[in-house]
Amino acid sequence: MTFPDPAHFPSYRAPSEKEAPTFSDTAHRQRSAGAFAQGAATYNEVRPDYPTEVYALLEDSYPGPVLDCGAGTGKFTAGLVTRGLSTLACDPSADMLRQFAALHDVPAWRATAEATALGADTCAAVTCAQTWHWVDVAQASAEMDRVIVPRGRLVLAWNTIDVGADPWILRLARIMHSGDIQRPGFFPEVASPWELGDVVRTTWSHRLTVEQLHLLMHTRAYWLRNGAKIRERMTGNLNWYLFEHMGFSPGQEVDIPYRTDAFSYRRGGEE
């Protein structure tokens, strides 16, 4: 089943018009990003892979290693390896890297986009999937400039639940505190010397059971950084929405619409 009966559609609320999530200060951003210190196994089970079109942004990149920065459990890394690219990975979360090591034979270490622990001119390209909105843009842009070779490439990518596909999906995303943080057609903030090149925007769907939607909620920063009381409320809200309001059955599969936005950058003046 792709969508529920129209009789179950919730009332319409406009999706977000934000370019990116907002944080009150650096400490707030760092605390939010730090939520991913846990939950790696669940993340790997229910988060989707990335469309082929995103990897095409690297097809004519300068020869050399590709660093997947903020690799998590290796969802994006796997596609790099499959395409025969010499691949490295880093992530700030020890839990994510433990799961990563169990799944991938790729050198990986704890580091951030602001401080990768690599030498200068090390990588032909750096990829950041589901990562860039957590970084200090000025510091991360400078670090990418330091570690990427001349004529190298920076690629940023996001998979986001497509809240514009249907009103029931928008309400689902808000109950789960999932997605609806970047408007359709958004452009991420990237600092000098990086200039935007190619852009990929595509939509697709990911099939999950209704029970797996709970697990998907468990991978979100809001869930991870909160305690038992809020998690209990979120679980009750999602159960009500899926089983009572929407009328889904236990074990039923639903197609969750996704939107992918990906961006390739080169230094200004380079061909």
C-alpha positions as protocol buffer text, in pm:
chain_id: "A"
residue {
  index: 1
  type: MET
  ca { x: 0 y: 0 z: 0 }
}
residue {
  index: 2
  type: THR
  ca { x: 147 y: 334 z: -101 }
}
residue {
  index: 3
  type: PHE
  ca { x: -91 y: 586 z: 56 }
}
residue {
  index: 4
  type: PRO
  ca { x: -391 y: 556 z: 290 }
}
residue {
  index: 5
  type: ASP
  ca { x: -750 y: 606 z: 197 }
}
residue {
  index: 6
  type: PRO
  ca { x: -821 y: 979 z: 138 }
}
residue {
  index: 7
  type: ALA
  ca { x: -1073 y: 970 z: 421 }
}
residue {
  index: 8
  type: HIS
  ca { x: -779 y: 946 z: 661 }
}
residue {
  index: 9
  type: PHE
  ca { x: -590 y: 1250 z: 529 }
}
residue {
  index: 10
  type: PRO
  ca { x: -516 y: 1498 z: 809 }
}
residue {
  index: 11
  type: SER
  ca { x: -589 y: 1865 z: 766 }
}
residue {
  index: 12
  type: TYR
  ca { x: -326 y: 2043 z: 559 }
}
residue {
  index: 13
  type: ARG
  ca { x: -44 y: 2242 z: 716 }
}
residue {
  index: 14
  type: ALA
  ca { x: 219 y: 2409 z: 502 }
}
residue {
  index: 15
  type: PRO
  ca { x: 564 y: 2249 z: 510 }
}
residue {
  index: 16
  type: SER
  ca { x: 871 y: 2432 z: 631 }
}
residue {
  index: 17
  type: GLU
  ca { x: 1030 y: 2707 z: 422 }
}
residue {
  index: 18
  type: LYS
  ca { x: 1366 y: 2680 z: 599 }
}
residue {
  index: 19
  type: GLU
  ca { x: 1696 y: 2647 z: 414 }
}
residue {
  index: 20
  type: ALA
  ca { x: 1842 y: 2445 z: 704 }
}
residue {
  index: 21
  type: PRO
  ca { x: 1770 y: 2355 z: 1067 }
}
residue {
  index: 22
  type: THR
  ca { x: 1830 y: 2640 z: 1308 }
}
residue {
  index: 23
  type: PHE
  ca { x: 2026 y: 2634 z: 1633 }
}
residue {
  index: 24
  type: SER
  ca { x: 2034 y: 2896 z: 1906 }
}
residue {
  index: 25
  type: ASP
  ca { x: 2414 y: 2884 z: 1931 }
}
residue {
  index: 26
  type: THR
  ca { x: 2717 y: 2663 z: 1870 }
}
residue {
  index: 27
  type: ALA
  ca { x: 2659 y: 2465 z: 2189 }
}
residue {
  index: 28
  type: HIS
  ca { x: 2300 y: 2386 z: 2081 }
}
residue {
  index: 29
  type: ARG
  ca { x: 2422 y: 2264 z: 1741 }
}
residue {
  index: 30
  type: GLN
  ca { x: 2692 y: 2048 z: 1900 }
}
residue {
  index: 31
  type: ARG
  ca { x: 2451 y: 1898 z: 2154 }
}
residue {
  index: 32
  type: SER
  ca { x: 2205 y: 1813 z: 1877 }
}
residue {
  index: 33
  type: ALA
  ca { x: 2473 y: 1652 z: 1662 }
}
residue {
  index: 34
  type: GLY
  ca { x: 2602 y: 1463 z: 1965 }
}
residue {
  index: 35
  type: ALA
  ca { x: 2273 y: 1274 z: 1990 }
}
residue {
  index: 36
  type: PHE
  ca { x: 2412 y: 1028 z: 1734 }
}
residue {
  index: 37
  type: ALA
  ca { x: 2654 y: 888 z: 1990 }
}
residue {
  index: 38
  type: GLN
  ca { x: 2395 y: 608 z: 2025 }
}
residue {
  index: 39
  type: GLY
  ca { x: 2153 y: 409 z: 1811 }
}
residue {
  index: 40
  type: ALA
  ca { x: 2384 y: 300 z: 1529 }
}
residue {
  index: 41
  type: ALA
  ca { x: 2237 y: -48 z: 1472 }
}
residue {
  index: 42
  type: THR
  ca { x: 1885 y: 88 z: 1435 }
}
residue {
  index: 43
  type: TYR
  ca { x: 2010 y: 365 z: 1208 }
}
residue {
  index: 44
  type: ASN
  ca { x: 2167 y: 113 z: 974 }
}
residue {
  index: 45
  type: GLU
  ca { x: 1853 y: -101 z: 965 }
}
residue {
  index: 46
  type: VAL
  ca { x: 1594 y: 159 z: 868 }
}
residue {
  index: 47
  type: ARG
  ca { x: 1770 y: 458 z: 711 }
}
residue {
  index: 48
  type: PRO
  ca { x: 1762 y: 436 z: 329 }
}
residue {
  index: 49
  type: ASP
  ca { x: 2049 y: 417 z: 82 }
}
residue {
  index: 50
  type: TYR
  ca { x: 2123 y: 693 z: -169 }
}
residue {
  index: 51
  type: PRO
  ca { x: 2011 y: 716 z: -533 }
}
residue {
  index: 52
  type: THR
  ca { x: 2260 y: 637 z: -809 }
}
residue {
  index: 53
  type: GLU
  ca { x: 2237 y: 994 z: -939 }
}
residue {
  index: 54
  type: VAL
  ca { x: 2421 y: 1124 z: -633 }
}
residue {
  index: 55
  type: TYR
  ca { x: 2727 y: 909 z: -698 }
}
residue {
  index: 56
  type: ALA
  ca { x: 2733 y: 1035 z: -1057 }
}
residue {
  index: 57
  type: LEU
  ca { x: 2852 y: 1368 z: -915 }
}
residue {
  index: 58
  type: LEU
  ca { x: 3188 y: 1196 z: -852 }
}
residue {
  index: 59
  type: GLU
  ca { x: 3227 y: 1027 z: -1190 }
}
residue {
  index: 60
  type: ASP
  ca { x: 3474 y: 1278 z: -1335 }
}
residue {
  index: 61
  type: SER
  ca { x: 3643 y: 1371 z: -1008 }
}
residue {
  index: 62
  type: TYR
  ca { x: 4020 y: 1397 z: -985 }
}
residue {
  index: 63
  type: PRO
  ca { x: 4188 y: 1055 z: -923 }
}
residue {
  index: 64
  type: GLY
  ca { x: 4261 y: 970 z: -560 }
}
residue {
  index: 65
  type: PRO
  ca { x: 4097 y: 871 z: -231 }
}
residue {
  index: 66
  type: VAL
  ca { x: 3747 y: 986 z: -138 }
}
residue {
  index: 67
  type: LEU
  ca { x: 3675 y: 1069 z: 226 }
}
residue {
  index: 68
  type: ASP
  ca { x: 3319 y: 1006 z: 344 }
}
residue {
  index: 69
  type: CYS
  ca { x: 3301 y: 1258 z: 627 }
}
residue {
  index: 70
  type: GLY
  ca { x: 3028 y: 1197 z: 885 }
}
residue {
  index: 71
  type: ALA
  ca { x: 2999 y: 846 z: 746 }
}
residue {
  index: 72
  type: GLY
  ca { x: 2781 y: 712 z: 1027 }
}
residue {
  index: 73
  type: THR
  ca { x: 2725 y: 341 z: 971 }
}
residue {
  index: 74
  type: GLY
  ca { x: 2842 y: 369 z: 611 }
}
residue {
  index: 75
  type: LYS
  ca { x: 2520 y: 411 z: 415 }
}
residue {
  index: 76
  type: PHE
  ca { x: 2686 y: 641 z: 163 }
}
residue {
  index: 77
  type: THR
  ca { x: 3029 y: 478 z: 199 }
}
residue {
  index: 78
  type: ALA
  ca { x: 2895 y: 148 z: 65 }
}
residue {
  index: 79
  type: GLY
  ca { x: 2805 y: 311 z: -265 }
}
residue {
  index: 80
  type: LEU
  ca { x: 3153 y: 459 z: -298 }
}
residue {
  index: 81
  type: VAL
  ca { x: 3313 y: 118 z: -245 }
}
residue {
  index: 82
  type: THR
  ca { x: 3073 y: -53 z: -485 }
}
residue {
  index: 83
  type: ARG
  ca { x: 3182 y: 191 z: -755 }
}
residue {
  index: 84
  type: GLY
  ca { x: 3547 y: 101 z: -705 }
}
residue {
  index: 85
  type: LEU
  ca { x: 3654 y: 427 z: -542 }
}
residue {
  index: 86
  type: SER
  ca { x: 3942 y: 426 z: -296 }
}
residue {
  index: 87
  type: THR
  ca { x: 3752 y: 519 z: 17 }
}
residue {
  index: 88
  type: LEU
  ca { x: 3824 y: 654 z: 365 }
}
residue {
  index: 89
  type: ALA
  ca { x: 3570 y: 739 z: 634 }
}
residue {
  index: 90
  type: CYS
  ca { x: 3540 y: 940 z: 954 }
}
residue {
  index: 91
  type: ASP
  ca { x: 3265 y: 1013 z: 1204 }
}
residue {
  index: 92
  type: PRO
  ca { x: 3258 y: 1170 z: 1551 }
}
residue {
  index: 93
  type: SER
  ca { x: 3047 y: 888 z: 1701 }
}
residue {
  index: 94
  type: ALA
  ca { x: 3224 y: 582 z: 1844 }
}
residue {
  index: 95
  type: ASP
  ca { x: 2896 y: 388 z: 1832 }
}
residue {
  index: 96
  type: MET
  ca { x: 2850 y: 463 z: 1462 }
}
residue {
  index: 97
  type: LEU
  ca { x: 3209 y: 360 z: 1390 }
}
residue {
  index: 98
  type: ARG
  ca { x: 3169 y: 28 z: 1573 }
}
residue {
  index: 99
  type: GLN
  ca { x: 2873 y: -54 z: 1349 }
}
residue {
  index: 100
  type: PHE
  ca { x: 3068 y: 76 z: 1049 }
}
residue {
  index: 101
  type: ALA
  ca { x: 3364 y: -155 z: 1122 }
}
residue {
  index: 102
  type: ALA
  ca { x: 3133 y: -457 z: 1138 }
}
residue {
  index: 103
  type: LEU
  ca { x: 2995 y: -379 z: 792 }
}
residue {
  index: 104
  type: HIS
  ca { x: 3277 y: -229 z: 585 }
}
residue {
  index: 105
  type: ASP
  ca { x: 3645 y: -301 z: 519 }
}
residue {
  index: 106
  type: VAL
  ca { x: 3731 y: 67 z: 493 }
}
residue {
  index: 107
  type: PRO
  ca { x: 3978 y: 271 z: 704 }
}
residue {
  index: 108
  type: ALA
  ca { x: 3771 y: 478 z: 947 }
}
residue {
  index: 109
  type: TRP
  ca { x: 3844 y: 696 z: 1249 }
}
residue {
  index: 110
  type: ARG
  ca { x: 3681 y: 944 z: 1485 }
}
residue {
  index: 111
  type: ALA
  ca { x: 3694 y: 1298 z: 1349 }
}
residue {
  index: 112
  type: THR
  ca { x: 3471 y: 1582 z: 1234 }
}
residue {
  index: 113
  type: ALA
  ca { x: 3431 y: 1790 z: 921 }
}
residue {
  index: 114
  type: GLU
  ca { x: 3598 y: 2078 z: 1103 }
}
residue {
  index: 115
  type: ALA
  ca { x: 3902 y: 1865 z: 1198 }
}
residue {
  index: 116
  type: THR
  ca { x: 3945 y: 1551 z: 985 }
}
residue {
  index: 117
  type: ALA
  ca { x: 4291 y: 1452 z: 1119 }
}
residue {
  index: 118
  type: LEU
  ca { x: 4413 y: 1418 z: 759 }
}
residue {
  index: 119
  type: GLY
  ca { x: 4716 y: 1579 z: 603 }
}
residue {
  index: 120
  type: ALA
  ca { x: 4693 y: 1856 z: 348 }
}
residue {
  index: 121
  type: ASP
  ca { x: 4599 y: 1766 z: -11 }
}
residue {
  index: 122
  type: THR
  ca { x: 4504 y: 1411 z: 89 }
}
residue {
  index: 123
  type: CYS
  ca { x: 4173 y: 1352 z: -89 }
}
residue {
  index: 124
  type: ALA
  ca { x: 4046 y: 1381 z: -444 }
}
residue {
  index: 125
  type: ALA
  ca { x: 3700 y: 1441 z: -301 }
}
residue {
  index: 126
  type: VAL
  ca { x: 3510 y: 1461 z: 26 }
}
residue {
  index: 127
  type: THR
  ca { x: 3148 y: 1355 z: 61 }
}
residue {
  index: 128
  type: CYS
  ca { x: 2916 y: 1462 z: 342 }
}
residue {
  index: 129
  type: ALA
  ca { x: 2582 y: 1276 z: 346 }
}
residue {
  index: 130
  type: GLN
  ca { x: 2332 y: 1383 z: 615 }
}
residue {
  index: 131
  type: THR
  ca { x: 2622 y: 1575 z: 769 }
}
residue {
  index: 132
  type: TRP
  ca { x: 2668 y: 1934 z: 658 }
}
residue {
  index: 133
  type: HIS
  ca { x: 2377 y: 2083 z: 855 }
}
residue {
  index: 134
  type: TRP
  ca { x: 2558 y: 1979 z: 1175 }
}
residue {
  index: 135
  type: VAL
  ca { x: 2887 y: 2154 z: 1096 }
}
residue {
  index: 136
  type: ASP
  ca { x: 3038 y: 2495 z: 1155 }
}
residue {
  index: 137
  type: VAL
  ca { x: 3025 y: 2606 z: 792 }
}
residue {
  index: 138
  type: ALA
  ca { x: 3328 y: 2837 z: 797 }
}
residue {
  index: 139
  type: GLN
  ca { x: 3550 y: 2587 z: 978 }
}
residue {
  index: 140
  type: ALA
  ca { x: 3436 y: 2287 z: 774 }
}
residue {
  index: 141
  type: SER
  ca { x: 3472 y: 2472 z: 443 }
}
residue {
  index: 142
  type: ALA
  ca { x: 3828 y: 2569 z: 538 }
}
residue {
  index: 143
  type: GLU
  ca { x: 3911 y: 2211 z: 639 }
}
residue {
  index: 144
  type: MET
  ca { x: 3777 y: 2080 z: 309 }
}
residue {
  index: 145
  type: ASP
  ca { x: 3999 y: 2333 z: 130 }
}
residue {
  index: 146
  type: ARG
  ca { x: 4298 y: 2205 z: 327 }
}
residue {
  index: 147
  type: VAL
  ca { x: 4250 y: 1830 z: 267 }
}
residue {
  index: 148
  type: ILE
  ca { x: 4111 y: 1823 z: -89 }
}
residue {
  index: 149
  type: VAL
  ca { x: 4366 y: 1834 z: -371 }
}
residue {
  index: 150
  type: PRO
  ca { x: 4358 y: 2107 z: -638 }
}
residue {
  index: 151
  type: ARG
  ca { x: 4068 y: 2048 z: -880 }
}
residue {
  index: 152
  type: GLY
  ca { x: 3913 y: 1817 z: -620 }
}
residue {
  index: 153
  type: ARG
  ca { x: 3546 y: 1794 z: -537 }
}
residue {
  index: 154
  type: LEU
  ca { x: 3321 y: 1849 z: -234 }
}
residue {
  index: 155
  type: VAL
  ca { x: 2985 y: 1668 z: -250 }
}
residue {
  index: 156
  type: LEU
  ca { x: 2701 y: 1730 z: -3 }
}
residue {
  index: 157
  type: ALA
  ca { x: 2389 y: 1510 z: 0 }
}
residue {
  index: 158
  type: TRP
  ca { x: 2066 y: 1474 z: 196 }
}
residue {
  index: 159
  type: ASN
  ca { x: 1791 y: 1214 z: 198 }
}
residue {
  index: 160
  type: THR
  ca { x: 1478 y: 1376 z: 343 }
}
residue {
  index: 161
  type: ILE
  ca { x: 1125 y: 1246 z: 390 }
}
residue {
  index: 162
  type: ASP
  ca { x: 930 y: 1422 z: 116 }
}
residue {
  index: 163
  type: VAL
  ca { x: 672 y: 1604 z: 325 }
}
residue {
  index: 164
  type: GLY
  ca { x: 529 y: 1769 z: 14 }
}
residue {
  index: 165
  type: ALA
  ca { x: 427 y: 1437 z: -139 }
}
residue {
  index: 166
  type: ASP
  ca { x: 110 y: 1401 z: 69 }
}
residue {
  index: 167
  type: PRO
  ca { x: -48 y: 1568 z: 375 }
}
residue {
  index: 168
  type: TRP
  ca { x: -39 y: 1248 z: 582 }
}
residue {
  index: 169
  type: ILE
  ca { x: 339 y: 1228 z: 532 }
}
residue {
  index: 170
  type: LEU
  ca { x: 386 y: 1585 z: 655 }
}
residue {
  index: 171
  type: ARG
  ca { x: 200 y: 1504 z: 976 }
}
residue {
  index: 172
  type: LEU
  ca { x: 391 y: 1176 z: 1013 }
}
residue {
  index: 173
  type: ALA
  ca { x: 721 y: 1362 z: 984 }
}
residue {
  index: 174
  type: ARG
  ca { x: 616 y: 1613 z: 1249 }
}
residue {
  index: 175
  type: ILE
  ca { x: 509 y: 1341 z: 1491 }
}
residue {
  index: 176
  type: MET
  ca { x: 845 y: 1168 z: 1443 }
}
residue {
  index: 177
  type: HIS
  ca { x: 1039 y: 1500 z: 1442 }
}
residue {
  index: 178
  type: SER
  ca { x: 1178 y: 1377 z: 1112 }
}
residue {
  index: 179
  type: GLY
  ca { x: 1254 y: 1587 z: 806 }
}
residue {
  index: 180
  type: ASP
  ca { x: 1072 y: 1907 z: 711 }
}
residue {
  index: 181
  type: ILE
  ca { x: 1387 y: 2106 z: 790 }
}
residue {
  index: 182
  type: GLN
  ca { x: 1491 y: 2209 z: 438 }
}
residue {
  index: 183
  type: ARG
  ca { x: 1248 y: 2349 z: 186 }
}
residue {
  index: 184
  type: PRO
  ca { x: 1224 y: 2204 z: -166 }
}
residue {
  index: 185
  type: GLY
  ca { x: 1488 y: 2366 z: -382 }
}
residue {
  index: 186
  type: PHE
  ca { x: 1708 y: 2468 z: -86 }
}
residue {
  index: 187
  type: PHE
  ca { x: 2080 y: 2537 z: -124 }
}
residue {
  index: 188
  type: PRO
  ca { x: 2319 y: 2465 z: 165 }
}
residue {
  index: 189
  type: GLU
  ca { x: 2551 y: 2732 z: 297 }
}
residue {
  index: 190
  type: VAL
  ca { x: 2912 y: 2666 z: 195 }
}
residue {
  index: 191
  type: ALA
  ca { x: 3195 y: 2915 z: 248 }
}
residue {
  index: 192
  type: SER
  ca { x: 3479 y: 3030 z: 23 }
}
residue {
  index: 193
  type: PRO
  ca { x: 3664 y: 2903 z: -175 }
}
residue {
  index: 194
  type: TRP
  ca { x: 3390 y: 2657 z: -273 }
}
residue {
  index: 195
  type: GLU
  ca { x: 3152 y: 2734 z: -559 }
}
residue {
  index: 196
  type: LEU
  ca { x: 2847 y: 2535 z: -660 }
}
residue {
  index: 197
  type: GLY
  ca { x: 2866 y: 2317 z: -970 }
}
residue {
  index: 198
  type: ASP
  ca { x: 2621 y: 2038 z: -1042 }
}
residue {
  index: 199
  type: VAL
  ca { x: 2297 y: 1978 z: -851 }
}
residue {
  index: 200
  type: VAL
  ca { x: 2092 y: 1658 z: -824 }
}
residue {
  index: 201
  type: ARG
  ca { x: 1730 y: 1665 z: -705 }
}
residue {
  index: 202
  type: THR
  ca { x: 1523 y: 1350 z: -725 }
}
residue {
  index: 203
  type: THR
  ca { x: 1231 y: 1177 z: -552 }
}
residue {
  index: 204
  type: TRP
  ca { x: 1174 y: 809 z: -479 }
}
residue {
  index: 205
  type: SER
  ca { x: 1021 y: 587 z: -208 }
}
residue {
  index: 206
  type: HIS
  ca { x: 1141 y: 356 z: 68 }
}
residue {
  index: 207
  type: ARG
  ca { x: 918 y: 69 z: 180 }
}
residue {
  index: 208
  type: LEU
  ca { x: 892 y: 5 z: 554 }
}
residue {
  index: 209
  type: THR
  ca { x: 652 y: -175 z: 784 }
}
residue {
  index: 210
  type: VAL
  ca { x: 458 y: 40 z: 1026 }
}
residue {
  index: 211
  type: GLU
  ca { x: 669 y: -107 z: 1307 }
}
residue {
  index: 212
  type: GLN
  ca { x: 984 y: 6 z: 1127 }
}
residue {
  index: 213
  type: LEU
  ca { x: 845 y: 359 z: 1126 }
}
residue {
  index: 214
  type: HIS
  ca { x: 889 y: 349 z: 1502 }
}
residue {
  index: 215
  type: LEU
  ca { x: 1250 y: 243 z: 1453 }
}
residue {
  index: 216
  type: LEU
  ca { x: 1298 y: 524 z: 1201 }
}
residue {
  index: 217
  type: MET
  ca { x: 1172 y: 768 z: 1465 }
}
residue {
  index: 218
  type: HIS
  ca { x: 1429 y: 620 z: 1705 }
}
residue {
  index: 219
  type: THR
  ca { x: 1711 y: 732 z: 1471 }
}
residue {
  index: 220
  type: ARG
  ca { x: 1616 y: 1100 z: 1485 }
}
residue {
  index: 221
  type: ALA
  ca { x: 1817 y: 1349 z: 1688 }
}
residue {
  index: 222
  type: TYR
  ca { x: 1509 y: 1464 z: 1882 }
}
residue {
  index: 223
  type: TRP
  ca { x: 1440 y: 1109 z: 2003 }
}
residue {
  index: 224
  type: LEU
  ca { x: 1804 y: 1033 z: 2081 }
}
residue {
  index: 225
  type: ARG
  ca { x: 1866 y: 1343 z: 2291 }
}
residue {
  index: 226
  type: ASN
  ca { x: 1547 y: 1315 z: 2499 }
}
residue {
  index: 227
  type: GLY
  ca { x: 1454 y: 1097 z: 2793 }
}
residue {
  index: 228
  type: ALA
  ca { x: 1194 y: 835 z: 2873 }
}
residue {
  index: 229
  type: LYS
  ca { x: 900 y: 1073 z: 2930 }
}
residue {
  index: 230
  type: ILE
  ca { x: 921 y: 1242 z: 2589 }
}
residue {
  index: 231
  type: ARG
  ca { x: 997 y: 912 z: 2414 }
}
residue {
  index: 232
  type: GLU
  ca { x: 687 y: 757 z: 2571 }
}
residue {
  index: 233
  type: ARG
  ca { x: 476 y: 1047 z: 2447 }
}
residue {
  index: 234
  type: MET
  ca { x: 623 y: 1021 z: 2095 }
}
residue {
  index: 235
  type: THR
  ca { x: 557 y: 646 z: 2088 }
}
residue {
  index: 236
  type: GLY
  ca { x: 197 y: 694 z: 2194 }
}
residue {
  index: 237
  type: ASN
  ca { x: 142 y: 969 z: 1937 }
}
residue {
  index: 238
  type: LEU
  ca { x: 286 y: 759 z: 1656 }
}
residue {
  index: 239
  type: ASN
  ca { x: 86 y: 450 z: 1755 }
}
residue {
  index: 240
  type: TRP
  ca { x: -233 y: 656 z: 1759 }
}
residue {
  index: 241
  type: TYR
  ca { x: -156 y: 811 z: 1422 }
}
residue {
  index: 242
  type: LEU
  ca { x: -62 y: 489 z: 1244 }
}
residue {
  index: 243
  type: PHE
  ca { x: -317 y: 247 z: 1387 }
}
residue {
  index: 244
  type: GLU
  ca { x: -615 y: 459 z: 1492 }
}
residue {
  index: 245
  type: HIS
  ca { x: -610 y: 769 z: 1274 }
}
residue {
  index: 246
  type: MET
  ca { x: -462 y: 613 z: 960 }
}
residue {
  index: 247
  type: GLY
  ca { x: -609 y: 266 z: 1009 }
}
residue {
  index: 248
  type: PHE
  ca { x: -293 y: 71 z: 925 }
}
residue {
  index: 249
  type: SER
  ca { x: -262 y: -290 z: 1040 }
}
residue {
  index: 250
  type: PRO
  ca { x: 32 y: -442 z: 1231 }
}
residue {
  index: 251
  type: GLY
  ca { x: 296 y: -560 z: 986 }
}
residue {
  index: 252
  type: GLN
  ca { x: 153 y: -356 z: 700 }
}
residue {
  index: 253
  type: GLU
  ca { x: 405 y: -210 z: 456 }
}
residue {
  index: 254
  type: VAL
  ca { x: 389 y: 151 z: 342 }
}
residue {
  index: 255
  type: ASP
  ca { x: 594 y: 340 z: 85 }
}
residue {
  index: 256
  type: ILE
  ca { x: 753 y: 645 z: 244 }
}
residue {
  index: 257
  type: PRO
  ca { x: 829 y: 915 z: -14 }
}
residue {
  index: 258
  type: TYR
  ca { x: 1179 y: 1059 z: -3 }
}
residue {
  index: 259
  type: ARG
  ca { x: 1351 y: 1355 z: -162 }
}
residue {
  index: 260
  type: THR
  ca { x: 1724 y: 1362 z: -231 }
}
residue {
  index: 261
  type: ASP
  ca { x: 1915 y: 1689 z: -275 }
}
residue {
  index: 262
  type: ALA
  ca { x: 2285 y: 1670 z: -363 }
}
residue {
  index: 263
  type: PHE
  ca { x: 2540 y: 1935 z: -455 }
}
residue {
  index: 264
  type: SER
  ca { x: 2887 y: 1927 z: -607 }
}
residue {
  index: 265
  type: TYR
  ca { x: 3140 y: 2205 z: -538 }
}
residue {
  index: 266
  type: ARG
  ca { x: 3475 y: 2305 z: -681 }
}
residue {
  index: 267
  type: ARG
  ca { x: 3706 y: 2587 z: -579 }
}
residue {
  index: 268
  type: GLY
  ca { x: 3641 y: 2914 z: -754 }
}
residue {
  index: 269
  type: GLY
  ca { x: 3856 y: 2951 z: -1065 }
}
residue {
  index: 270
  type: GLU
  ca { x: 3925 y: 2578 z: -1104 }
}
residue {
  index: 271
  type: GLU
  ca { x: 3799 y: 2380 z: -1402 }
}
